[in-house]
Amino acid sequence: MIGNYLIGLREGLEAALIVSILLAYLVKTERTHLSRHVWTGVGLAVALSLAVGAVLTFGTRGLTFEAQEIIGGTLSILAVGLVTWMIFWMATNARHLKGELHSKMDKAAEAGVGALVVVAFLAVAREGIETALFLWAAVRSTGSGTTPLLGALLGIATAVALGYLIYKGALRLNLGTFFTWTGAALIIVAAGVLAYGIHDLQEAGVLPGLNTLAFDVSDTIAPGTWYATLLKGTINFTPAMSALSAIGWLAYVSIVMTLFILKVRTPKPARTAPVKEYAA
């Protein structure tokens, strides 16, 4: 549940920030009459994200076990790739996101209301589709119960509340620190999803070594216990893990976490004017 809450919070806050930036800019430029077109784009993006989630959830029913595992494993690895790209993209572009969105809004306003809808739709749909895919993969890896989904919904609800407070100016959040810490935590979550994706492909016979275990601590960490459930829900730890899954988990964390730390610790280029917070 914790891992899924983090996914919902991180991805949801990115989308909420984008919406708040777009709406605040319309207010500041005295074009509030165009706000409804932004909300139209947001609504279409949410609908598309829900549709993607429904297709992922129900689209594989009726397929053979092997086909389901191949699709599940492939999409899990794809989700890891997308969320990894998102983490590094935000680390690089968060400081300039506000100016970029303002520029797009100016051009869209000149082009017409349809362009405004498209700008809002594309800005939010990217986050929504990434969220749907990664949440589906994360929920699938931690179990099919309602608890993972509840965690994700709570995370999204928290993100919406934070986005509203930022828009109203009631909250000033150090977004650099927030995205750094949540990015590091998401790398651990993504590593678990990657390990599960590898395991799916092993069960389908695409990858070898299903029965070659890196470790088996089932006697110490019995499946079904509260601490085993906690470990699975946060870092997707399983008492028995294949060697290939363990290698994938360790390699991903070692490489991606190192690159991420180097990225966020690299001094930012000097600017002639101070960078403002994303508060409306």
Residue frames relative to the residue before (quaternion, step in Angstrom):
aa qw qx qy qz dx dy dz
M 1.0000 0.0000 0.0000 0.0000 0.00 0.00 0.00
I 0.6407 0.5412 -0.3287 0.4342 3.59 0.98 -0.85
G 0.6588 0.5134 -0.3095 0.4545 3.56 0.93 -0.91
N 0.6847 0.4736 -0.2850 0.4750 3.58 0.94 -0.87
Y 0.5857 0.5500 -0.3639 0.4712 3.58 1.13 -0.60
L 0.6554 0.5180 -0.3061 0.4565 3.56 0.96 -0.91
I 0.6366 0.5218 -0.3276 0.4638 3.58 0.98 -0.82
G 0.6785 0.4916 -0.2912 0.4617 3.58 0.86 -0.98
L 0.6549 0.5159 -0.3076 0.4586 3.58 1.01 -0.85
R 0.6980 0.4853 -0.2782 0.4471 3.57 0.77 -1.04
E 0.7237 0.4285 -0.2503 0.4795 3.57 0.72 -1.07
G 0.6523 0.5273 -0.3141 0.4448 3.56 1.00 -0.84
L 0.6610 0.5034 -0.3160 0.4581 3.57 0.98 -0.80
E 0.6019 0.5453 -0.3660 0.4543 3.59 1.03 -0.64
A 0.6737 0.4787 -0.2917 0.4816 3.58 0.92 -0.92
A 0.6549 0.5162 -0.3140 0.4539 3.60 0.96 -0.87
L 0.6338 0.5259 -0.3266 0.4638 3.58 1.02 -0.75
I 0.6374 0.5288 -0.3273 0.4550 3.55 0.97 -0.85
V 0.6685 0.4941 -0.2987 0.4688 3.58 0.89 -0.95
S 0.6714 0.5001 -0.3069 0.4526 3.60 0.90 -0.92
I 0.6295 0.5258 -0.3334 0.4648 3.60 1.04 -0.73
L 0.6636 0.5055 -0.3050 0.4593 3.59 0.91 -0.90
L 0.6959 0.4701 -0.2810 0.4644 3.59 0.84 -0.95
A 0.6499 0.5193 -0.3212 0.4524 3.58 0.95 -0.85
Y 0.6433 0.5236 -0.3286 0.4517 3.58 1.00 -0.75
L 0.6338 0.5159 -0.3326 0.4706 3.57 1.03 -0.71
V 0.6307 0.5230 -0.3293 0.4692 3.58 1.07 -0.74
K 0.6991 0.4845 -0.2754 0.4479 3.57 0.84 -0.98
T 0.7293 0.3849 -0.2346 0.5147 3.59 1.11 -0.60
E 0.4610 -0.7252 0.4094 0.3065 3.57 1.34 0.38
R 0.5145 0.5983 -0.4461 0.4222 3.55 0.90 1.00
T 0.1460 0.8394 -0.5113 0.1127 3.57 1.03 0.79
H 0.5577 0.6106 -0.3967 0.3984 3.61 1.17 -0.42
L 0.6513 0.5098 -0.3148 0.4657 3.59 1.26 -0.32
S 0.4276 0.7381 -0.4452 0.2722 3.59 1.27 -0.15
R 0.6305 0.5610 -0.3522 0.4046 3.58 0.97 -0.79
H 0.6320 0.5261 -0.3395 0.4567 3.58 1.12 -0.57
V 0.5900 0.5371 -0.3584 0.4847 3.56 1.17 -0.57
W 0.6744 0.4891 -0.2955 0.4675 3.58 0.90 -0.91
T 0.5907 0.5525 -0.3691 0.4577 3.59 1.10 -0.59
G 0.6658 0.4934 -0.2965 0.4747 3.57 0.94 -0.90
V 0.6397 0.5194 -0.3227 0.4657 3.57 1.01 -0.82
G 0.6558 0.5229 -0.3116 0.4465 3.57 0.94 -0.88
L 0.6537 0.5023 -0.3079 0.4749 3.57 0.99 -0.85
A 0.6418 0.5237 -0.3221 0.4584 3.59 1.04 -0.79
V 0.6449 0.5085 -0.3183 0.4735 3.59 0.99 -0.83
A 0.6445 0.5235 -0.3210 0.4555 3.57 0.97 -0.87
L 0.6499 0.5078 -0.3147 0.4698 3.58 0.97 -0.85
S 0.6460 0.5244 -0.3211 0.4523 3.61 0.95 -0.84
L 0.6553 0.4962 -0.3076 0.4793 3.58 0.99 -0.85
A 0.6356 0.5274 -0.3282 0.4584 3.58 1.04 -0.77
V 0.6328 0.5148 -0.3283 0.4762 3.58 1.01 -0.82
G 0.6508 0.5165 -0.3148 0.4589 3.59 0.96 -0.84
A 0.6549 0.5112 -0.3108 0.4617 3.59 1.01 -0.82
V 0.6418 0.5168 -0.3210 0.4669 3.57 0.99 -0.84
L 0.6599 0.5051 -0.3095 0.4622 3.58 0.93 -0.87
T 0.6943 0.4939 -0.2759 0.4449 3.57 0.98 -0.88
F 0.8215 0.2662 -0.1083 0.4925 3.56 0.79 -1.01
G 0.5456 0.6761 -0.3826 0.3146 3.58 1.19 -0.37
T 0.7142 0.4566 -0.2642 0.4601 3.59 1.11 -0.57
R 0.4629 0.6844 -0.4578 0.3282 3.60 1.22 -0.05
G 0.7493 0.3511 -0.2870 0.4827 3.54 -0.98 0.89
L 0.5839 0.5634 -0.3778 0.4460 3.58 1.26 -0.20
T 0.6134 -0.5322 0.4206 0.4045 3.56 -1.25 0.31
F 0.6638 -0.5020 0.3677 0.4149 3.57 -1.26 0.39
E 0.6604 0.5167 -0.3118 0.4468 3.58 0.91 -0.91
A 0.6571 0.5085 -0.3134 0.4598 3.57 0.97 -0.87
Q 0.6436 0.5207 -0.3204 0.4604 3.58 0.99 -0.82
E 0.6726 0.4923 -0.2998 0.4641 3.58 0.97 -0.84
I 0.6250 0.5254 -0.3392 0.4672 3.60 1.04 -0.72
I 0.6737 0.4808 -0.2954 0.4771 3.58 0.88 -0.94
G 0.6695 0.5096 -0.3008 0.4490 3.56 0.91 -0.94
G 0.6801 0.4910 -0.2900 0.4607 3.56 0.90 -0.90
T 0.6614 0.5095 -0.3050 0.4581 3.57 0.94 -0.88
L 0.6920 0.4692 -0.2809 0.4713 3.58 0.90 -0.92
S 0.6006 0.5498 -0.3621 0.4538 3.59 1.10 -0.60
I 0.6660 0.4827 -0.2967 0.4851 3.57 0.95 -0.87
L 0.6224 0.5257 -0.3334 0.4745 3.59 1.06 -0.75
A 0.6392 0.5281 -0.3210 0.4578 3.59 0.99 -0.84
V 0.6352 0.5202 -0.3247 0.4695 3.57 1.00 -0.80
G 0.6463 0.5210 -0.3197 0.4567 3.57 0.98 -0.82
L 0.6703 0.5036 -0.2966 0.4572 3.58 0.95 -0.89
V 0.6937 0.4653 -0.2938 0.4648 3.58 0.85 -0.91
T 0.6048 0.5391 -0.3555 0.4661 3.61 1.10 -0.59
W 0.6395 0.5077 -0.3159 0.4833 3.57 0.97 -0.86
M 0.6543 0.5239 -0.3158 0.4447 3.59 0.94 -0.89
I 0.6378 0.5362 -0.3325 0.4419 3.59 0.93 -0.86
F 0.7167 0.4335 -0.2570 0.4820 3.59 0.84 -0.95
W 0.6075 0.5479 -0.3585 0.4496 3.59 1.08 -0.67
M 0.6782 0.4784 -0.2975 0.4718 3.59 0.89 -0.89
A 0.6286 0.5347 -0.3403 0.4507 3.59 1.01 -0.74
T 0.7005 0.4609 -0.2594 0.4790 3.59 1.13 -0.68
N 0.8302 0.3071 -0.1000 0.4543 3.56 0.84 -1.02
A 0.4118 0.7403 -0.4683 0.2512 3.62 1.21 -0.15
R 0.6582 0.5399 -0.3119 0.4220 3.58 0.97 -0.87
H 0.7701 0.3470 -0.1728 0.5067 3.57 1.12 -0.66
L 0.3842 0.7597 -0.4630 0.2469 3.59 1.28 0.04
K 0.6475 0.5439 -0.3246 0.4236 3.58 0.93 -0.91
G 0.6863 0.4790 -0.2877 0.4656 3.59 0.85 -0.94
E 0.6357 0.5352 -0.3295 0.4482 3.57 1.02 -0.78
L 0.6700 0.4897 -0.2976 0.4719 3.58 0.95 -0.88
H 0.6225 0.5393 -0.3420 0.4524 3.59 1.01 -0.77
S 0.6518 0.5174 -0.3126 0.4580 3.57 0.95 -0.87
K 0.6605 0.5001 -0.3069 0.4684 3.58 0.95 -0.86
M 0.6462 0.5231 -0.3254 0.4505 3.58 1.01 -0.79
D 0.6266 0.5318 -0.3402 0.4570 3.61 0.99 -0.77
K 0.6830 0.4803 -0.2889 0.4684 3.56 0.87 -0.93
A 0.6568 0.5125 -0.3111 0.4573 3.58 1.02 -0.84
A 0.6356 0.5333 -0.3317 0.4491 3.60 1.00 -0.81
E 0.6599 0.4951 -0.3048 0.4759 3.57 1.05 -0.72
A 0.6811 0.5019 -0.2878 0.4487 3.58 1.08 -0.73
G 0.6422 -0.5112 0.3395 0.4594 3.62 1.14 -0.51
V 0.7043 -0.4919 0.3131 0.4050 3.54 -1.31 0.33
G 0.5994 0.5751 -0.3666 0.4190 3.59 1.07 -0.66
A 0.6449 0.5188 -0.3178 0.4625 3.56 1.03 -0.78
L 0.6114 0.5441 -0.3493 0.4562 3.60 1.06 -0.68
V 0.6368 0.5213 -0.3211 0.4687 3.56 0.97 -0.86
V 0.6639 0.5139 -0.3004 0.4526 3.57 0.94 -0.93
V 0.6462 0.5201 -0.3285 0.4517 3.61 0.91 -0.87
A 0.6832 0.4711 -0.2892 0.4772 3.59 0.84 -0.95
F 0.6425 0.5332 -0.3228 0.4458 3.58 0.98 -0.86
L 0.7049 0.4639 -0.2810 0.4571 3.59 0.76 -1.00
A 0.6464 0.5373 -0.3271 0.4320 3.58 0.99 -0.81
V 0.7419 0.3903 -0.2200 0.4988 3.58 0.96 -0.86
A 0.6169 0.5755 -0.3550 0.4028 3.61 1.01 -0.76
R 0.6007 0.5611 -0.3649 0.4373 3.58 1.01 -0.72
E 0.6859 0.4617 -0.2818 0.4868 3.57 0.88 -0.94
G 0.6681 0.5302 -0.3087 0.4210 3.57 0.95 -0.88
I 0.6721 0.4851 -0.3008 0.4717 3.58 0.93 -0.86
E 0.6212 0.5271 -0.3349 0.4735 3.58 1.02 -0.79
T 0.6537 0.5172 -0.3083 0.4585 3.57 0.96 -0.91
A 0.6621 0.5154 -0.3106 0.4467 3.58 0.87 -0.97
L 0.6939 0.4782 -0.2843 0.4572 3.58 0.86 -0.94
F 0.7077 0.4583 -0.2817 0.4579 3.58 0.83 -0.95
L 0.6360 0.5124 -0.3340 0.4706 3.60 1.03 -0.71
W 0.6270 0.5304 -0.3415 0.4572 3.57 0.99 -0.80
A 0.6772 0.4824 -0.2931 0.4721 3.57 0.89 -0.91
A 0.6729 0.4982 -0.3024 0.4556 3.60 0.95 -0.85
V 0.6535 0.4992 -0.3125 0.4755 3.59 0.97 -0.85
R 0.6458 0.5252 -0.3203 0.4522 3.57 0.98 -0.83
S 0.6920 0.4866 -0.2833 0.4518 3.58 1.01 -0.75
T 0.7424 0.3979 -0.2259 0.4895 3.58 1.13 -0.58
G 0.7112 -0.4116 0.2636 0.5053 3.59 1.23 -0.08
S 0.4734 -0.7071 0.4654 0.2436 3.54 -1.22 0.51
G 0.4129 0.7239 -0.4647 0.2993 3.59 1.21 0.26
T 0.6548 -0.5330 0.3760 0.3818 3.53 -1.34 0.06
T 0.5286 0.6691 -0.4065 0.3280 3.60 1.15 -0.46
P 0.6629 0.4876 -0.3343 0.4594 3.67 0.82 -0.80
L 0.6599 0.4980 -0.3111 0.4688 3.59 0.96 -0.82
L 0.6223 0.5346 -0.3384 0.4609 3.57 1.05 -0.75
G 0.6373 0.5278 -0.3228 0.4594 3.57 0.99 -0.82
A 0.6601 0.5070 -0.3057 0.4623 3.58 0.96 -0.87
L 0.6629 0.5043 -0.3041 0.4623 3.58 0.95 -0.88
L 0.6362 0.5125 -0.3285 0.4739 3.59 1.02 -0.74
G 0.6348 0.5279 -0.3233 0.4625 3.57 1.04 -0.76
I 0.6633 0.4913 -0.3025 0.4766 3.58 0.95 -0.87
A 0.6390 0.5264 -0.3239 0.4579 3.59 1.00 -0.84
T 0.6395 0.5132 -0.3189 0.4754 3.58 1.00 -0.81
A 0.6463 0.5283 -0.3131 0.4530 3.58 0.99 -0.87
V 0.6446 0.5164 -0.3192 0.4647 3.59 0.97 -0.85
A 0.6537 0.5120 -0.3104 0.4628 3.58 0.97 -0.88
L 0.6603 0.4967 -0.3062 0.4728 3.59 0.94 -0.87
G 0.6441 0.5256 -0.3197 0.4546 3.57 0.98 -0.84
Y 0.6446 0.5135 -0.3199 0.4673 3.59 1.00 -0.78
L 0.6639 0.5031 -0.3059 0.4611 3.58 0.94 -0.89
I 0.6344 0.5123 -0.3257 0.4785 3.58 1.04 -0.75
Y 0.6402 0.5325 -0.3185 0.4529 3.58 0.97 -0.86
K 0.7145 0.4415 -0.2447 0.4845 3.57 0.97 -0.87
G 0.4953 -0.6765 0.4226 0.3442 3.58 1.23 -0.16
A 0.4882 0.6798 -0.4232 0.3469 3.59 1.28 0.17
L 0.7732 0.2251 -0.1195 0.5807 3.57 1.25 -0.32
R 0.0884 -0.7563 0.6466 0.0469 3.52 -0.99 0.93
L 0.0962 -0.8238 0.5584 -0.0175 3.51 -0.40 1.30
N 0.3896 -0.6823 0.5631 0.2561 3.56 -0.98 0.89
L 0.2209 -0.8353 0.4912 0.1102 3.54 0.08 1.32
G 0.5868 0.5764 -0.3781 0.4249 3.58 1.09 -0.61
T 0.6794 0.4699 -0.2819 0.4881 3.57 0.90 -0.95
F 0.6438 0.5418 -0.3251 0.4315 3.58 0.93 -0.91
F 0.7248 0.4318 -0.2573 0.4711 3.58 0.77 -1.03
T 0.5919 0.5572 -0.3777 0.4433 3.61 1.12 -0.47
W 0.7175 0.4440 -0.2604 0.4694 3.58 0.78 -1.01
T 0.6814 0.4622 -0.3028 0.4800 3.60 0.91 -0.82
G 0.6003 0.5548 -0.3618 0.4483 3.58 1.11 -0.59
A 0.6512 0.5056 -0.3079 0.4748 3.57 0.97 -0.86
A 0.6668 0.4912 -0.3073 0.4688 3.58 0.95 -0.86
L 0.6521 0.5173 -0.3225 0.4508 3.60 0.99 -0.77
I 0.5714 0.5731 -0.3878 0.4412 3.59 1.11 -0.51
I 0.6456 0.5020 -0.3170 0.4804 3.59 1.01 -0.80
V 0.6484 0.5068 -0.3168 0.4715 3.59 0.96 -0.87
A 0.6662 0.5117 -0.3019 0.4508 3.58 0.92 -0.92
A 0.6039 0.5552 -0.3552 0.4482 3.58 1.08 -0.69
G 0.6461 0.5147 -0.3144 0.4678 3.57 1.04 -0.79
V 0.6432 0.5081 -0.3177 0.4767 3.58 1.01 -0.80
L 0.6260 0.5317 -0.3310 0.4646 3.59 1.03 -0.76
A 0.6530 0.5117 -0.3140 0.4617 3.58 0.92 -0.91
Y 0.6619 0.4953 -0.3074 0.4713 3.57 0.99 -0.82
G 0.6280 0.5350 -0.3338 0.4560 3.59 1.04 -0.73
I 0.6293 0.5177 -0.3213 0.4825 3.56 1.04 -0.78
H 0.6429 0.5257 -0.3149 0.4596 3.56 0.99 -0.87
D 0.6233 0.5364 -0.3375 0.4582 3.61 1.01 -0.79
L 0.6877 0.4737 -0.2853 0.4703 3.57 0.88 -0.93
Q 0.6052 0.5288 -0.3545 0.4781 3.58 1.14 -0.51
E 0.6592 0.5031 -0.3121 0.4636 3.58 0.96 -0.82
A 0.6713 0.4811 -0.2925 0.4820 3.57 1.15 -0.61
G 0.5111 -0.6619 0.4075 0.3669 3.58 1.26 -0.20
V 0.4520 0.6854 -0.4566 0.3427 3.59 1.27 0.14
L 0.7687 0.2020 -0.1061 0.5975 3.57 1.04 -0.84
P 0.4472 -0.7061 0.4788 0.2687 3.60 -1.03 0.71
G 0.7193 0.5295 -0.3011 0.3340 3.52 -1.39 -0.10
L 0.2476 0.7999 -0.5188 0.1722 3.60 1.13 0.46
N 0.7727 0.3521 -0.1772 0.4975 3.57 0.94 -0.87
T 0.5475 0.5661 -0.4162 0.4544 3.57 1.27 0.21
L 0.1283 -0.8514 0.5078 0.0279 3.53 -0.09 1.33
A 0.4265 -0.6657 0.5511 0.2671 3.52 -1.15 0.74
F 0.7680 -0.1393 0.1065 0.6160 3.57 1.12 -0.72
D 0.0841 -0.7579 0.6432 0.0691 3.54 -1.32 0.34
V 0.0385 0.8149 -0.5711 0.0907 3.55 -0.25 1.32
S 0.1866 0.8270 -0.5083 0.1511 3.55 1.15 0.66
D 0.6308 0.5379 -0.3423 0.4423 3.58 1.09 -0.63
T 0.7050 0.4359 -0.2536 0.4987 3.58 1.14 -0.65
I 0.7700 0.1636 -0.0767 0.6120 3.56 0.97 -0.93
A 0.1641 -0.8369 0.5177 0.0673 3.53 0.19 1.32
P 0.4867 -0.6568 0.4845 0.3116 3.61 -0.86 0.91
G 0.7457 0.3878 -0.2848 0.4609 3.56 -0.99 0.82
T 0.5751 0.5677 -0.3869 0.4442 3.58 1.23 -0.33
W 0.6601 -0.5361 0.3426 0.3995 3.58 -1.20 0.47
Y 0.6876 0.4757 -0.3017 0.4581 3.57 0.97 -0.79
A 0.6084 0.5248 -0.3567 0.4767 3.59 1.12 -0.56
T 0.6416 0.5174 -0.3112 0.4731 3.57 1.05 -0.80
L 0.6374 0.5299 -0.3197 0.4591 3.57 1.04 -0.83
L 0.6767 0.4907 -0.2937 0.4637 3.58 0.90 -0.91
K 0.6616 0.4964 -0.3098 0.4690 3.57 1.01 -0.77
G 0.6905 0.4984 -0.2805 0.4428 3.57 1.00 -0.83
T 0.7211 0.4254 -0.2500 0.4863 3.60 1.14 -0.52
I 0.8333 0.0928 -0.0204 0.5447 3.60 0.70 -1.02
N 0.4586 -0.7125 0.4184 0.3271 3.59 1.36 0.28
F 0.2737 0.7668 -0.5286 0.2401 3.56 1.06 0.77
T 0.0762 -0.7734 0.6282 0.0367 3.55 -0.98 0.92
P 0.5784 -0.6277 0.3889 0.3467 3.61 -0.96 0.84
A 0.7682 0.1907 -0.1275 0.5977 3.58 1.15 -0.58
M 0.0389 0.8150 -0.5729 0.0782 3.58 -0.52 1.18
S 0.4745 -0.6710 0.4856 0.2978 3.54 -0.94 0.87
A 0.6373 -0.5504 0.3796 0.3832 3.55 -1.19 0.56
L 0.6645 0.5090 -0.3154 0.4470 3.59 0.94 -0.85
S 0.6397 0.5143 -0.3232 0.4710 3.60 1.00 -0.79
A 0.6590 0.5079 -0.3047 0.4636 3.57 0.97 -0.87
I 0.6393 0.5110 -0.3248 0.4741 3.58 1.01 -0.79
G 0.6444 0.5232 -0.3181 0.4581 3.58 0.97 -0.84
W 0.6494 0.5171 -0.3092 0.4640 3.58 0.95 -0.91
L 0.7059 0.4715 -0.2684 0.4553 3.56 0.79 -1.04
A 0.6590 0.5070 -0.3152 0.4575 3.59 0.92 -0.86
Y 0.6551 0.5168 -0.3194 0.4491 3.58 0.92 -0.89
V 0.6824 0.4820 -0.2933 0.4646 3.59 0.79 -1.00
S 0.6675 0.5205 -0.3113 0.4320 3.59 0.86 -0.95
I 0.7315 0.4328 -0.2397 0.4692 3.56 0.81 -1.02
V 0.7283 0.4470 -0.2593 0.4501 3.58 0.69 -1.10
M 0.6594 0.5018 -0.3267 0.4546 3.60 0.91 -0.82
T 0.6332 0.5260 -0.3328 0.4601 3.60 1.00 -0.78
L 0.6746 0.4849 -0.2951 0.4720 3.58 0.89 -0.93
F 0.6474 0.5254 -0.3202 0.4498 3.57 1.01 -0.80
I 0.6511 0.5060 -0.3153 0.4697 3.59 0.94 -0.87
L 0.6470 0.5065 -0.3184 0.4727 3.57 0.96 -0.83
K 0.6403 0.5414 -0.3203 0.4408 3.57 1.03 -0.81
V 0.7445 0.4127 -0.2452 0.4639 3.58 0.73 -1.00
R 0.6725 0.4878 -0.3028 0.4671 3.60 1.18 -0.43
T 0.5100 0.6384 -0.4244 0.3903 3.58 1.27 -0.19
P 0.4749 -0.6827 0.4642 0.3048 3.63 -0.71 1.00
K 0.4286 -0.6914 0.5243 0.2515 3.54 -1.01 0.91
P 0.5599 -0.6014 0.4376 0.3652 3.62 -1.05 0.65
A 0.5499 -0.6305 0.4377 0.3294 3.53 -1.07 0.79
R 0.1806 -0.7741 0.6009 0.0845 3.54 -1.12 0.77
T 0.5030 -0.6721 0.4578 0.2927 3.55 -1.10 0.68
A 0.7641 0.2352 -0.1461 0.5827 3.57 1.22 -0.44
P 0.5470 -0.6248 0.4318 0.3522 3.60 -1.02 0.66
V 0.4159 -0.6898 0.5386 0.2473 3.54 -1.16 0.71
K 0.3140 -0.7683 0.5287 0.1780 3.57 -0.75 1.03
E 0.5670 -0.5761 0.4627 0.3641 3.54 -1.28 0.46
Y 0.5421 -0.6069 0.4659 0.3476 3.57 -1.28 0.31
A 0.3905 0.7007 -0.5169 0.2988 3.59 0.70 0.91
A 0.4325 -0.7031 0.5027 0.2566 3.55 -0.97 0.89
